[in-house]
Amino acid sequence: MTDDLFHQEPLFENGGDLPGALEALLLASGEVLDLARLREMTGLGEGAIRQGLEMLSDRLQPPRGSRLLEVGGGWRLATAPEYTALVSKLVTTIRSGKLTPAQIETLAIIAYRQPVTSPEINELRGITASTNQLKSLLERELVEIAGRKSVVGRPMMYVTTQKFLLHFGLQSLADLPHLGDFGEGNLEAQALAQLEQPMPEGSLFDGEHEVDAIPPIPPDMNDIESSDE
């Protein structure tokens, strides 16, 4: 890459460079930024951005306090593992405890069968309602509504979010455990429960996710109760 790509206005002032500009963007956003978003903000091409990210990753080595991680289809900054114990004294966990078994069961069905409706979840779980679990997962932004299914009653369809990937330390849904590795019974929940581990806030930043070609619809809790049951 030529030096010109590292000295374009208004990415940085004198003394700055592209890796530093990318670091500043990731730090300020506090979320996962994908290639499309970085291109939009910098005006640079894919090659320049990827090389800048590689240089930033090389720069963020011990004893630096942060690392550049590729996760969920983009990049984020995370606390360096050398300082996890120190950071844990300052921050609380990003989640209010672990997911309950019922939440894991509901979330697992969504993860492996998305998009899926509440009646379909109920049928797979063998119960009459999953409303409370869906509300909790929506509030924690682990799932989102991805439109309505074109059937009688037009029930809402649920999909996982990018925060779901971050929560379980996955880069993509392809990294979910293979159901064939588990025995008989509730395979989805068994597979997802295997990944459930506490993560310190200092090691994780939040992000948003959009379902391909299906814009997310803001959840209406009353609508969930009335339409999906």
N, C-alpha and C positions, 0 to 999 in steps of 0.2 A: 504494500500500500504506500502511496506517495505521502509526503508530509502535508500536501494541500488538504487532504481529507481530515487532518487533525487540527486544522486552523481555520474553520469556517465560522463566520458570525451568523447568528448570535448564540452559538452553542456554548461559547466560553470566552472569557476575557484573557488578556495577556497572562501567561503563566499556566493556563489550563490546557487540557488536551482531551481527546475523544474518550479514552477510558475514564478520565475524571468526570466528564460530562455525563456519561452513562451511569457512573456510580452515584452522582448527584440526583439523577432522575429516579433511580431505583430507591434511593434513600428517602427522597421527598414523597414518592408515591406510597410507600409502605405496602405495596402489593406486587403481585406478579405482573410483569409487563411482557407481552409477547412481541414477536418480530414486527408484526403489522403496526403495533402501537409505537414501538421505538422508531420505525421508519417514518411514521406520521409526525412524531415530535422532533426528529432530527433532520428530516429531509434527505437522509442518506440511504444508499442502497443496501441490500442484504449483505453483500460481501464486506463492506466497510464496517457495518454494525457488528457482524460476527467476529471480525478481527479485533475490533475494539473491545468486545466482551472477553475474548481470549486474553488480551493484554490486561484487562481489568482483573481477570481471574488469577493471572500470574502475579499481579501486583498485590492481591489480597492473600498473602501467605504469612505464616508466623513471623513475627509476633503480632500481626494485625488482628484486630478484634472482630472482624467480620469476614464472611466468605460469600462468594457468588455461587448460587446454586441454580441449576436448570431443573425446573419442576412444573408439572401441569401445563406444558406447552409454552412456557416462557421462562423468565429469569427473575430471581428475587435475591435480596441480601439476607443473610442469616448470621446469627452469632457464632463465632468460632468456637469449636468444642472445647478449646483450652480454657474458656472463660464461662462455661455453662454453670458451674457451681456458684461463681460470683454473681452472675446475672440472676440466678434463681432466688437470690436474697432480695432482689429489687422488684421482681415482677411476680405476679400470680400466674397460674396456668391459664392458657388461652381458653380452656373449656371449664365449665363448672362441673368437674367430675367426669367419670367415664359414662358412656352411653349405657342405658339399661338394656337388658336382654331383649325386651320387646322393641326398643328403638333399633338395636342392631339387626334384629330379624326383619323389621320393616325396611330399614335402609339397605340391607343386603339384597332383598327382593328388587328394590328399585335399581340398585347398582347393576345387577346381573340381567335384568329383564326390561330396562328402560327403553322407551317411555312406557309407563304402566299406570293404570288407574287405581283408585282406592278400592272399588269392588274387586278388581283382579288381585290386589294385595290381600284383601280379606279372604278371598277364595283360596289363595295359596297358603295363607296362615291358618285357615280353618277356623276363623272367628267371624263375628258379625260386624266389627268396626275397628278401624285403625286410626280414627280421627285424632286422638290425643298424641299418638306417636308422630303422625304427619305434621301436626302443629309444632311440636317440639323440634322436629328436623328442619322445618321451614324457618323457625325462629333462630336456630343455630346456623342457618344458611348452608346446611349440608345438602339440601335438595331445593328445587325450585319447580314452579309450575311451567309447563311447556305447551300450553294450549289445551284444547278439549278434543276428545276423541269423537269421531264422526259416527256415533252410535246413538241409540235411544237414550235420552237423558243427558247426552254430551258431557260425560264425566271428565274431570280434569285429569291431565296426564302429568306424571311426576318424573323428573330426571335428577341426576346428581349434579353438583356444582364443582367448580374448581376448588372451593374450600374443602369439599369432600376429599379430593386428591391430596391436598395439603394435610388434612387431618390424619390420613392414613399413610402419608409418606409415599404416595404414588406419583409417577410422572404422567401416566395416562391410564385409562381404564383397561388397557391391554396388560397392565401389570397386576391386575387382580389375580388372586390365587385360582388355579384351575380346579373346577369342581370335581374333576375326576380324581384329585388327590385325597378326597375325603370319602368317608364311608357312606352308608345309607342314611336317610333321614333328611334333616333340615340343612342341606349342603351349603346354601348361600350364607346362612347365619354362621355356620361353623367356619367357613372360609374367612368371612369378614371379622369375626371375633378374634381370629388369629392375629390380625393386624392391629387391633385396638390397643394402643399404648399411649400413656400421657406424653405430651410434648410441651416443653417450656415456651412461654410466649416469646422470650428473647431469641428463640431459634426459628421463629415462624412468623411470617407476615401474612395478613389476610389478602384474598384476591376475589375477583368476580369471574363468572363464567357464563358464556352465552351458548345456547344450544344451536347447532348449525341450522340455519334457515328457519328457526322457530324462535321469535323474540319472546323473552320471559314476560309473564303476566304477574303484576303485583298480587300477592296472596290476599284474599279476603276470607278471614277465618269463618265468618258466618256462612259464606258461600261454600266453603269446604264442607261444613257440617250438613248443609241442605242439599248440595248437588251430588255428593259422592256416596251418600249412604243409600 
